[in-house]
Amino acid sequence: MDSEFERIKKIVADVLNVDPEEITEKTTFEEDLGADSLDMYQILLGLEEEFGVEVDLDKVKDIKTAGEALQVVRQAIGENA
């Protein structure tokens, strides 16, 4: 399993108070985990802090799954490299 994804799972699990083992790349934030827009904002802040990147807030509304969050983080890391 991807170490970046493990870090994302931990952030999501902490914000949403769920078991990180329940989170896969196909897990949806709203439908599967019950996240609302405030939860997504907190997850975004956690990702930015964890990975030392800035994510465009406009991209947040497009993130539906944990796998998409991983792609956004990887893209942000690539832009900062």
N, CA, C and O atoms as a GROMACS GRO file, in nm:
protein
  324
    1MET      N    1   0.085  -0.120   0.000
    1MET     CA    2   0.000   0.000   0.000
    1MET      C    3   0.089   0.124   0.000
    1MET      O    4   0.198   0.125   0.058
    2ASP      N    5   0.042   0.225  -0.063
    2ASP     CA    6   0.113   0.351  -0.081
    2ASP      C    7   0.126   0.425   0.051
    2ASP      O    8   0.026   0.444   0.121
    3SER      N    9   0.247   0.468   0.087
    3SER     CA   10   0.266   0.540   0.213
    3SER      C   11   0.196   0.675   0.212
    3SER      O   12   0.145   0.719   0.315
    4GLU      N   13   0.192   0.742   0.095
    4GLU     CA   14   0.116   0.868   0.085
    4GLU      C   15  -0.031   0.841   0.115
    4GLU      O   16  -0.096   0.918   0.186
    5PHE      N   17  -0.082   0.733   0.059
    5PHE     CA   18  -0.223   0.701   0.081
    5PHE      C   19  -0.250   0.666   0.227
    5PHE      O   20  -0.356   0.700   0.281
    6GLU      N   21  -0.156   0.597   0.291
    6GLU     CA   22  -0.171   0.566   0.433
    6GLU      C   23  -0.182   0.695   0.515
    6GLU      O   24  -0.262   0.703   0.608
    7ARG      N   25  -0.102   0.795   0.480
    7ARG     CA   26  -0.107   0.924   0.550
    7ARG      C   27  -0.240   0.993   0.526
    7ARG      O   28  -0.297   1.053   0.618
    8ILE      N   29  -0.290   0.985   0.404
    8ILE     CA   30  -0.421   1.044   0.372
    8ILE      C   31  -0.530   0.974   0.452
    8ILE      O   32  -0.618   1.039   0.508
    9LYS      N   33  -0.525   0.842   0.456
    9LYS     CA   34  -0.626   0.766   0.532
    9LYS      C   35  -0.628   0.808   0.679
    9LYS      O   36  -0.734   0.821   0.738
   10LYS      N   37  -0.511   0.830   0.736
   10LYS     CA   38  -0.504   0.869   0.877
   10LYS      C   39  -0.571   1.006   0.898
   10LYS      O   40  -0.646   1.024   0.993
   11ILE      N   41  -0.543   1.100   0.810
   11ILE     CA   42  -0.603   1.233   0.820
   11ILE      C   43  -0.756   1.223   0.808
   11ILE      O   44  -0.828   1.280   0.890
   12VAL      N   45  -0.802   1.152   0.708
   12VAL     CA   46  -0.947   1.138   0.686
   12VAL      C   47  -1.011   1.069   0.805
   12VAL      O   48  -1.117   1.111   0.852
   13ALA      N   49  -0.948   0.964   0.855
   13ALA     CA   50  -1.003   0.890   0.969
   13ALA      C   51  -1.010   0.979   1.093
   13ALA      O   52  -1.108   0.973   1.168
   14ASP      N   53  -0.906   1.061   1.115
   14ASP     CA   54  -0.905   1.151   1.231
   14ASP      C   55  -1.016   1.255   1.221
   14ASP      O   56  -1.086   1.280   1.319
   15VAL      N   57  -1.032   1.316   1.102
   15VAL     CA   58  -1.134   1.420   1.085
   15VAL      C   59  -1.275   1.363   1.097
   15VAL      O   60  -1.362   1.423   1.160
   16LEU      N   61  -1.297   1.246   1.036
   16LEU     CA   62  -1.432   1.190   1.029
   16LEU      C   63  -1.461   1.085   1.137
   16LEU      O   64  -1.571   1.031   1.143
   17ASN      N   65  -1.360   1.058   1.221
   17ASN     CA   66  -1.377   0.961   1.328
   17ASN      C   67  -1.424   0.825   1.276
   17ASN      O   68  -1.523   0.768   1.324
   18VAL      N   69  -1.351   0.774   1.177
   18VAL     CA   70  -1.380   0.642   1.121
   18VAL      C   71  -1.253   0.558   1.127
   18VAL      O   72  -1.144   0.610   1.150
   19ASP      N   73  -1.268   0.428   1.107
   19ASP     CA   74  -1.154   0.336   1.105
   19ASP      C   75  -1.078   0.354   0.974
   19ASP      O   76  -1.138   0.341   0.867
   20PRO      N   77  -0.948   0.383   0.980
   20PRO     CA   78  -0.873   0.401   0.854
   20PRO      C   79  -0.877   0.278   0.765
   20PRO      O   80  -0.862   0.289   0.643
   21GLU      N   81  -0.896   0.161   0.824
   21GLU     CA   82  -0.901   0.038   0.744
   21GLU      C   83  -1.025   0.032   0.655
   21GLU      O   84  -1.030  -0.047   0.561
   22GLU      N   85  -1.126   0.114   0.684
   22GLU     CA   86  -1.248   0.118   0.603
   22GLU      C   87  -1.227   0.200   0.476
   22GLU      O   88  -1.308   0.195   0.384
   23ILE      N   89  -1.118   0.276   0.470
   23ILE     CA   90  -1.097   0.370   0.360
   23ILE      C   91  -1.012   0.307   0.251
   23ILE      O   92  -0.900   0.262   0.276
   24THR      N   93  -1.067   0.304   0.130
   24THR     CA   94  -0.994   0.259   0.012
   24THR      C   95  -0.989   0.375  -0.086
   24THR      O   96  -1.049   0.480  -0.061
   25GLU      N   97  -0.919   0.358  -0.196
   25GLU     CA   98  -0.913   0.465  -0.295
   25GLU      C   99  -1.050   0.492  -0.357
   25GLU      O  100  -1.073   0.600  -0.410
   26LYS      N  101  -1.140   0.395  -0.350
   26LYS     CA  102  -1.274   0.412  -0.408
   26LYS      C  103  -1.375   0.466  -0.306
   26LYS      O  104  -1.489   0.496  -0.342
   27THR      N  105  -1.336   0.479  -0.180
   27THR     CA  106  -1.425   0.529  -0.076
   27THR      C  107  -1.462   0.674  -0.106
   27THR      O  108  -1.376   0.758  -0.128
   28THR      N  109  -1.594   0.701  -0.106
   28THR     CA  110  -1.640   0.838  -0.130
   28THR      C  111  -1.655   0.910   0.004
   28THR      O  112  -1.698   0.852   0.104
   29PHE      N  113  -1.619   1.037   0.004
   29PHE     CA  114  -1.626   1.114   0.128
   29PHE      C  115  -1.770   1.138   0.172
   29PHE      O  116  -1.804   1.116   0.288
   30GLU      N  117  -1.855   1.183   0.079
   30GLU     CA  118  -1.993   1.215   0.118
   30GLU      C  119  -2.077   1.090   0.141
   30GLU      O  120  -2.134   1.072   0.248
   31GLU      N  121  -2.086   1.004   0.038
   31GLU     CA  122  -2.177   0.890   0.047
   31GLU      C  123  -2.130   0.785   0.148
   31GLU      O  124  -2.208   0.739   0.232
   32ASP      N  125  -2.002   0.746   0.140
   32ASP     CA  126  -1.952   0.637   0.225
   32ASP      C  127  -1.920   0.683   0.367
   32ASP      O  128  -1.943   0.610   0.463
   33LEU      N  129  -1.865   0.805   0.379
   33LEU     CA  130  -1.815   0.849   0.509
   33LEU      C  131  -1.898   0.960   0.572
   33LEU      O  132  -1.875   0.996   0.688
   34GLY      N  133  -1.996   1.014   0.499
   34GLY     CA  134  -2.084   1.116   0.554
   34GLY      C  135  -2.020   1.252   0.573
   34GLY      O  136  -2.064   1.329   0.658
   35ALA      N  137  -1.916   1.282   0.496
   35ALA     CA  138  -1.846   1.410   0.510
   35ALA      C  139  -1.930   1.524   0.452
   35ALA      O  140  -1.997   1.507   0.350
   36ASP      N  141  -1.925   1.639   0.518
   36ASP     CA  142  -1.988   1.759   0.463
   36ASP      C  143  -1.878   1.856   0.419
   36ASP      O  144  -1.760   1.822   0.425
   37SER      N  145  -1.917   1.974   0.376
   37SER     CA  146  -1.817   2.068   0.322
   37SER      C  147  -1.717   2.112   0.428
   37SER      O  148  -1.600   2.133   0.396
   38LEU      N  149  -1.760   2.126   0.552
   38LEU     CA  150  -1.668   2.163   0.660
   38LEU      C  151  -1.567   2.051   0.684
   38LEU      O  152  -1.448   2.076   0.703
   39ASP      N  153  -1.615   1.927   0.683
   39ASP     CA  154  -1.524   1.812   0.697
   39ASP      C  155  -1.420   1.812   0.585
   39ASP      O  156  -1.302   1.787   0.610
   40MET      N  157  -1.465   1.839   0.463
   40MET     CA  158  -1.373   1.839   0.349
   40MET      C  159  -1.268   1.948   0.365
   40MET      O  160  -1.152   1.928   0.331
   41TYR      N  161  -1.309   2.064   0.417
   41TYR     CA  162  -1.215   2.173   0.439
   41TYR      C  163  -1.111   2.132   0.544
   41TYR      O  164  -0.992   2.160   0.529
   42GLN      N  165  -1.157   2.066   0.651
   42GLN     CA  166  -1.064   2.020   0.754
   42GLN      C  167  -0.968   1.914   0.699
   42GLN      O  168  -0.849   1.913   0.733
   43ILE      N  169  -1.018   1.826   0.614
   43ILE     CA  170  -0.933   1.726   0.551
   43ILE      C  171  -0.829   1.795   0.463
   43ILE      O  172  -0.711   1.760   0.465
   44LEU      N  173  -0.874   1.894   0.386
   44LEU     CA  174  -0.782   1.969   0.301
   44LEU      C  175  -0.671   2.034   0.383
   44LEU      O  176  -0.553   2.026   0.346
   45LEU      N  177  -0.707   2.099   0.492
   45LEU     CA  178  -0.607   2.162   0.578
   45LEU      C  179  -0.508   2.059   0.631
   45LEU      O  180  -0.388   2.083   0.636
   46GLY      N  181  -0.561   1.943   0.670
   46GLY     CA  182  -0.475   1.835   0.720
   46GLY      C  183  -0.379   1.786   0.613
   46GLY      O  184  -0.262   1.760   0.642
   47LEU      N  185  -0.428   1.773   0.489
   47LEU     CA  186  -0.342   1.729   0.379
   47LEU      C  187  -0.234   1.831   0.350
   47LEU      O  188  -0.118   1.796   0.330
   48GLU      N  189  -0.272   1.958   0.350
   48GLU     CA  190  -0.173   2.063   0.324
   48GLU      C  191  -0.064   2.062   0.430
   48GLU      O  192   0.055   2.075   0.400
   49GLU      N  193  -0.104   2.047   0.554
   49GLU     CA  194  -0.008   2.046   0.664
   49GLU      C  195   0.081   1.921   0.658
   49GLU      O  196   0.203   1.930   0.674
   50GLU      N  197   0.019   1.806   0.636
   50GLU     CA  198   0.092   1.679   0.634
   50GLU      C  199   0.196   1.674   0.522
   50GLU      O  200   0.308   1.626   0.542
   51PHE      N  201   0.157   1.723   0.405
   51PHE     CA  202   0.244   1.709   0.288
   51PHE      C  203   0.320   1.837   0.254
   51PHE      O  204   0.401   1.838   0.162
   52GLY      N  205   0.294   1.945   0.328
   52GLY     CA  206   0.364   2.070   0.303
   52GLY      C  207   0.334   2.129   0.166
   52GLY      O  208   0.423   2.184   0.101
   53VAL      N  209   0.209   2.118   0.124
   53VAL     CA  210   0.168   2.169  -0.007
   53VAL      C  211   0.048   2.262   0.010
   53VAL      O  212  -0.014   2.268   0.116
   54GLU      N  213   0.018   2.335  -0.097
   54GLU     CA  214  -0.105   2.413  -0.101
   54GLU      C  215  -0.193   2.354  -0.210
   54GLU      O  216  -0.147   2.329  -0.322
   55VAL      N  217  -0.320   2.333  -0.176
   55VAL     CA  218  -0.414   2.278  -0.273
   55VAL      C  219  -0.514   2.389  -0.308
   55VAL      O  220  -0.567   2.456  -0.219
   56ASP      N  221  -0.537   2.407  -0.436
   56ASP     CA  222  -0.632   2.506  -0.484
   56ASP      C  223  -0.771   2.473  -0.430
   56ASP      O  224  -0.822   2.363  -0.451
   57LEU      N  225  -0.832   2.569  -0.359
   57LEU     CA  226  -0.964   2.544  -0.300
   57LEU      C  227  -1.068   2.508  -0.405
   57LEU      O  228  -1.164   2.437  -0.375
   58ASP      N  229  -1.049   2.554  -0.528
   58ASP     CA  230  -1.144   2.519  -0.635
   58ASP      C  231  -1.142   2.369  -0.665
   58ASP      O  232  -1.241   2.314  -0.713
   59LYS      N  233  -1.031   2.304  -0.636
   59LYS     CA  234  -1.020   2.160  -0.662
   59LYS      C  235  -1.094   2.077  -0.557
   59LYS      O  236  -1.130   1.962  -0.583
   60VAL      N  237  -1.118   2.135  -0.441
   60VAL     CA  238  -1.178   2.059  -0.331
   60VAL      C  239  -1.315   2.006  -0.371
   60VAL      O  240  -1.349   1.892  -0.340
   61LYS      N  241  -1.394   2.088  -0.439
   61LYS     CA  242  -1.529   2.045  -0.475
   61LYS      C  243  -1.528   1.929  -0.573
   61LYS      O  244  -1.628   1.858  -0.587
   62ASP      N  245  -1.416   1.909  -0.642
   62ASP     CA  246  -1.404   1.800  -0.737
   62ASP      C  247  -1.356   1.670  -0.674
   62ASP      O  248  -1.359   1.565  -0.738
   63ILE      N  249  -1.311   1.676  -0.549
   63ILE     CA  250  -1.260   1.557  -0.482
   63ILE      C  251  -1.378   1.481  -0.421
   63ILE      O  252  -1.440   1.526  -0.325
   64LYS      N  253  -1.406   1.365  -0.478
   64LYS     CA  254  -1.518   1.283  -0.430
   64LYS      C  255  -1.472   1.158  -0.356
   64LYS      O  256  -1.543   1.108  -0.268
   65THR      N  257  -1.354   1.107  -0.392
   65THR     CA  258  -1.305   0.982  -0.333
   65THR      C  259  -1.167   1.003  -0.270
   65THR      O  260  -1.098   1.101  -0.298
   66ALA      N  261  -1.129   0.909  -0.187
   66ALA     CA  262  -0.996   0.913  -0.126
   66ALA      C  263  -0.887   0.902  -0.232
   66ALA      O  264  -0.780   0.962  -0.217
   67GLY      N  265  -0.913   0.826  -0.337
   67GLY     CA  266  -0.817   0.814  -0.447
   67GLY      C  267  -0.796   0.946  -0.519
   67GLY      O  268  -0.684   0.978  -0.559
   68GLU      N  269  -0.905   1.023  -0.536
   68GLU     CA  270  -0.893   1.154  -0.599
   68GLU      C  271  -0.813   1.249  -0.509
   68GLU      O  272  -0.737   1.332  -0.558
   69ALA      N  273  -0.830   1.237  -0.378
   69ALA     CA  274  -0.751   1.318  -0.285
   69ALA      C  275  -0.603   1.285  -0.301
   69ALA      O  276  -0.519   1.375  -0.298
   70LEU      N  277  -0.571   1.158  -0.318
   70LEU     CA  278  -0.432   1.116  -0.340
   70LEU      C  279  -0.376   1.180  -0.467
   70LEU      O  280  -0.262   1.227  -0.468
   71GLN      N  281  -0.455   1.180  -0.574
   71GLN     CA  282  -0.411   1.240  -0.700
   71GLN      C  283  -0.384   1.389  -0.684
   71GLN      O  284  -0.285   1.441  -0.735
   72VAL      N  285  -0.472   1.459  -0.612
   72VAL     CA  286  -0.455   1.603  -0.592
   72VAL      C  287  -0.328   1.630  -0.511
   72VAL      O  288  -0.253   1.722  -0.542
   73VAL      N  289  -0.304   1.548  -0.408
   73VAL     CA  290  -0.183   1.564  -0.327
   73VAL      C  291  -0.059   1.539  -0.413
   73VAL      O  292   0.036   1.616  -0.407
   74ARG      N  293  -0.061   1.433  -0.490
   74ARG     CA  294   0.054   1.403  -0.576
   74ARG      C  295   0.080   1.515  -0.676
   74ARG      O  296   0.194   1.551  -0.702
   75GLN      N  297  -0.027   1.570  -0.732
   75GLN     CA  298  -0.012   1.680  -0.826
   75GLN      C  299   0.049   1.802  -0.754
   75GLN      O  300   0.138   1.867  -0.808
   76ALA      N  301   0.001   1.830  -0.635
   76ALA     CA  302   0.053   1.945  -0.559
   76ALA      C  303   0.200   1.924  -0.523
   76ALA      O  304   0.280   2.018  -0.527
   77ILE      N  305   0.237   1.801  -0.487
   77ILE     CA  306   0.377   1.769  -0.456
   77ILE      C  307   0.462   1.789  -0.581
   77ILE      O  308   0.572   1.844  -0.574
   78GLY      N  309   0.411   1.745  -0.695
   78GLY     CA  310   0.484   1.759  -0.822
   78GLY      C  311   0.505   1.905  -0.858
   78GLY      O  312   0.610   1.942  -0.911
   79GLU      N  313   0.404   1.989  -0.831
   79GLU     CA  314   0.415   2.130  -0.862
   79GLU      C  315   0.518   2.199  -0.772
   79GLU      O  316   0.578   2.299  -0.811
   80ASN      N  317   0.538   2.145  -0.652
   80ASN     CA  318   0.633   2.203  -0.557
   80ASN      C  319   0.773   2.146  -0.572
   80ASN      O  320   0.868   2.196  -0.511
   81ALA      N  321   0.787   2.043  -0.653
   81ALA     CA  322   0.918   1.977  -0.666
   81ALA      C  323   1.015   2.060  -0.747
   81ALA      O  324   1.130   2.019  -0.767
   0.00000   0.00000   0.00000
